[in-house]
């Protein structure tokens, strides 16, 4: 095993501000909180009531934001960007590339003073673990990589997506055969549409929570073909499959009756996940790249330095240093007390 290189934190390409990480020497904030003058949003996964004064995002992300909260988007100046089309912003040359996380998601390539910095945002899986409803993840290359480490712990290694979807189909079929209603719990953006796409292709009659249905209609405009899905407003009829966000109250939009519930989440690999989520089954269908994928992309990116943020930032940075890479955790924000999504 190679000797871990020394950790060099200066000069940093980013700095921490009250709004989040900012590109040093500019007012560009990466996945900001609050309302800075200028922000880059990697995806529309997080519901936002307050957006930056100016926002850089893909057209897909902006469409999803407008659908979910048109009032928030009306208060910002949108700067839509097309994948793989560089543009300048002051001294910066910026390019958005597909992140493979959810529809419209992107990572940001920043060129400044002859250096290429990559801000990954949330990355999805690739190959056998790629989400069908998201654009395929582009290759990451640059001098410095700022990497979100949501699943940066060795426990988070996910099976091929086809295997998980086969288990979901089996759960749905057996639940229907027993005269019960299958309830699928998943992320309102990402996992919910993945489940709907797969189960619809199998011929199931789908009833979707309004938030999942609304995003699916945006996906359709961007080329994703769904089958037989309607908004669920209750009651559930025999033979229907109900798909709702995790955390939504079962039966709130109408009676479901006797049912079994499955949760789709990367947290399914955690011990006692089904008990903590109060469901019959959990399946590791994740919109994020797993630990092994994060390590692999870091080893192939050819970067001189990797800065990890969010989630298991310290654990991922330590593993990368063991592998001879220069890596350091800027800060960690674990929010894993409850089974999360994606």
Residue pairs with C-beta under 8 A, 6 or more apart in sequence:
1 322
1 323
2 323
2 324
3 324
4 321
4 322
4 324
5 321
5 324
5 325
5 326
6 326
7 321
7 326
7 327
7 328
8 305
8 326
8 328
9 328
11 24
12 24
12 307
13 23
13 24
13 115
13 117
13 144
13 146
13 307
14 21
14 22
14 23
14 24
14 30
14 117
14 119
14 146
14 307
14 330
15 21
15 22
15 24
16 22
16 330
16 331
17 29
17 36
18 34
19 29
19 32
19 33
19 34
19 35
19 36
19 39
20 29
20 30
20 31
20 32
20 33
21 29
21 30
21 31
21 119
21 146
21 309
21 330
22 28
22 29
22 30
22 36
23 30
23 92
23 110
23 112
23 117
25 91
25 112
26 90
26 91
26 92
27 36
27 37
27 38
28 38
28 39
28 40
28 56
28 89
28 92
29 36
29 38
29 39
29 40
29 52
30 39
30 40
30 42
30 108
30 119
30 121
30 146
31 39
31 40
31 41
31 42
31 121
32 39
32 40
32 41
32 52
34 50
35 50
35 51
35 52
35 53
36 52
36 53
37 52
37 53
37 54
38 52
38 53
38 54
38 55
38 56
39 51
39 52
39 54
39 55
39 56
40 55
40 56
40 57
40 108
40 119
41 51
41 55
41 56
41 57
41 61
41 65
42 57
42 61
42 99
42 101
42 105
42 106
42 107
42 108
42 119
42 120
42 121
42 122
43 61
43 99
43 101
43 102
43 104
43 105
43 106
43 121
43 122
43 189
44 57
44 60
44 61
44 62
44 64
44 65
44 68
44 102
44 104
44 189
45 101
45 102
45 105
45 122
45 187
45 189
45 190
45 287
45 342
47 68
47 69
48 65
48 69
48 72
49 69
49 72
50 72
51 65
51 72
51 73
51 75
51 76
52 76
53 76
53 77
54 76
54 77
54 78
54 79
55 62
55 76
55 77
55 78
55 79
56 79
56 81
56 89
56 94
56 96
56 108
57 65
57 78
57 79
57 80
57 81
57 96
57 104
57 106
58 80
58 81
58 82
58 83
58 96
58 104
58 105
58 106
59 80
59 81
59 82
59 104
60 103
60 104
60 135
60 218
60 222
61 104
61 105
61 106
62 73
62 78
62 80
62 104
63 104
63 218
63 221
63 222
64 103
64 104
64 189
64 215
64 218
65 72
65 73
66 73
67 214
67 215
67 217
67 218
68 211
68 214
68 215
81 87
81 94
81 96
81 106
82 96
83 96
83 97
83 98
83 106
83 135
83 138
84 95
84 96
84 97
84 138
85 95
85 96
86 93
86 94
86 95
86 111
87 93
87 94
87 95
88 94
91 112
91 113
92 110
92 111
92 112
93 110
93 111
93 112
94 108
94 109
94 110
94 111
95 108
95 109
95 111
96 106
96 107
96 108
96 109
97 106
97 107
97 108
97 109
97 138
98 105
98 106
98 107
98 134
98 135
98 136
98 137
98 138
99 105
99 106
99 107
99 120
99 121
99 122
99 123
99 124
99 134
99 137
99 138
100 123
100 124
100 125
100 126
100 130
100 131
100 134
100 135
100 136
100 137
100 138
100 289
101 121
101 122
101 123
101 124
101 131
101 134
101 137
101 190
101 287
101 288
102 124
102 131
102 133
102 134
102 187
102 189
102 190
102 287
103 133
103 134
103 135
103 189
103 190
103 193
103 215
103 218
103 219
103 222
103 224
104 135
104 222
105 121
105 122
105 124
105 134
105 135
106 121
107 118
107 119
107 120
107 121
107 123
107 138
107 140
108 118
108 119
108 121
109 116
109 117
109 118
109 142
110 116
110 117
110 118
110 119
111 117
115 143
115 144
116 141
116 142
116 143
116 144
117 142
117 143
117 144
117 145
117 146
118 140
118 141
118 142
118 144
118 145
118 146
118 301
118 303
119 146
120 140
120 145
120 146
120 147
120 148
121 148
122 148
122 150
122 287
122 288
122 342
123 137
123 147
123 148
123 288
123 289
123 293
123 294
123 297
124 130
124 131
124 134
124 137
124 287
124 288
124 289
125 131
125 137
125 158
125 161
125 286
125 288
125 289
125 290
125 293
126 136
126 137
126 289
126 293
128 160
128 161
128 162
129 158
129 159
129 160
129 161
129 286
129 289
129 290
129 293
130 136
130 137
130 161
131 161
131 190
131 194
131 287
132 161
132 194
132 197
132 198
132 224
133 190
133 193
133 194
133 197
133 219
133 224
134 190
134 287
137 289
140 297
140 301
141 301
141 302
141 303
142 301
142 302
142 303
143 303
143 304
143 305
144 303
144 304
144 305
144 306
144 307
145 298
145 301
145 303
145 305
145 306
145 307
146 306
146 307
146 309
146 330
147 294
147 298
147 306
147 307
147 308
147 309
147 316
148 308
148 309
148 310
148 311
149 294
149 308
149 309
149 310
149 311
149 312
149 313
149 315
149 316
149 317
149 329
149 332
150 288
150 310
150 311
150 312
150 342
151 266
151 286
151 288
151 289
151 290
151 291
151 294
151 311
151 312
152 291
152 294
152 308
152 311
152 312
152 313
152 315
152 316
152 319
153 291
153 311
153 312
153 315
153 316
154 291
154 315
154 319
155 269
155 270
155 291
156 266
156 269
156 286
156 290
156 291
157 269
157 290
157 291
157 292
158 164
158 266
158 269
158 284
158 285
158 286
158 290
159 284
161 285
164 264
164 283
164 284
164 285
165 194
165 198
165 285
167 283
168 184
168 195
168 198
168 199
168 262
168 264
168 283
168 285
169 198
169 199
169 202
171 182
171 260
171 262
171 281
171 283
172 182
172 184
172 199
172 202
172 204
172 241
175 181
175 182
175 259
175 260
176 182
176 239
176 241
179 238
179 258
180 258
180 259
180 260
181 236
181 240
181 241
181 242
181 256
181 257
181 258
181 259
181 260
182 241
182 242
182 259
182 260
182 261
182 262
183 242
183 243
183 244
183 250
183 256
183 259
183 260
183 261
183 262
184 192
184 195
184 199
184 241
184 242
184 243
184 244
184 261
184 262
184 264
185 243
185 244
185 245
185 246
185 248
185 261
185 262
185 263
185 264
185 277
185 279
186 192
186 194
186 195
186 212
186 243
186 245
186 246
186 263
186 264
186 265
186 285
186 341
187 245
187 246
187 264
187 265
187 287
187 341
187 342
188 209
188 211
188 212
188 215
188 245
189 211
189 212
189 215
190 287
190 341
190 342
191 264
191 265
191 285
191 286
191 287
191 341
191 342
192 208
192 209
192 211
192 212
192 215
192 216
192 243
192 244
192 245
193 212
193 215
193 216
193 219
193 224
193 226
194 264
194 285
194 287
195 243
195 264
195 285
196 206
196 208
196 212
196 216
196 226
196 229
196 243
197 224
197 226
199 206
199 241
199 243
200 206
200 226
200 227
200 228
200 229
201 227
203 227
203 228
204 228
204 241
205 228
205 237
205 239
205 240
205 241
206 227
206 228
206 229
206 230
206 240
206 241
206 243
207 229
207 230
207 231
207 232
207 236
207 240
207 241
207 242
207 243
208 216
208 229
208 230
208 231
208 232
208 242
208 243
208 244
209 231
209 232
209 243
209 244
209 245
209 248
209 253
210 231
210 232
210 253
211 245
212 243
212 244
212 245
213 229
213 230
213 231
213 232
216 224
216 226
216 229
219 226
220 226
232 242
232 243
232 244
232 253
232 254
233 253
233 254
234 251
234 253
234 254
234 255
234 256
235 254
235 255
235 256
235 257
236 242
236 254
236 255
236 256
236 257
236 259
242 256
242 259
244 250
245 341
246 263
246 265
246 277
246 339
246 341
250 256
250 259
250 261
260 280
260 281
261 278
261 279
261 280
261 281
262 279
262 280
262 281
262 282
262 283
263 273
263 274
263 277
263 279
263 281
263 282
263 283
263 339
264 282
264 283
264 285
264 341
265 273
265 277
265 282
265 283
265 284
265 285
265 286
265 339
265 340
265 341
265 342
266 284
266 285
266 286
266 287
266 288
266 290
266 340
266 341
266 342
267 273
267 282
267 336
267 339
267 340
267 341
268 282
268 283
268 284
268 285
268 339
269 284
270 276
270 339
273 282
273 339
274 280
274 281
274 282
276 338
276 339
277 338
277 339
282 339
286 342
287 341
287 342
288 342
289 297
291 316
291 319
294 316
295 316
295 319
295 320
295 323
298 306
298 320
298 325
298 327
299 323
299 325
303 325
304 326
305 326
305 327
305 328
306 317
306 320
306 325
306 326
306 327
306 328
307 327
307 328
307 329
307 330
308 314
308 316
308 317
308 320
308 327
308 328
308 329
308 330
309 329
309 330
309 331
309 332
309 333
310 331
310 332
310 333
311 332
311 333
311 334
311 336
312 332
312 334
313 329
313 330
313 331
313 332
314 329
314 332
316 327
316 329
317 327
317 328
317 329
320 327
321 327
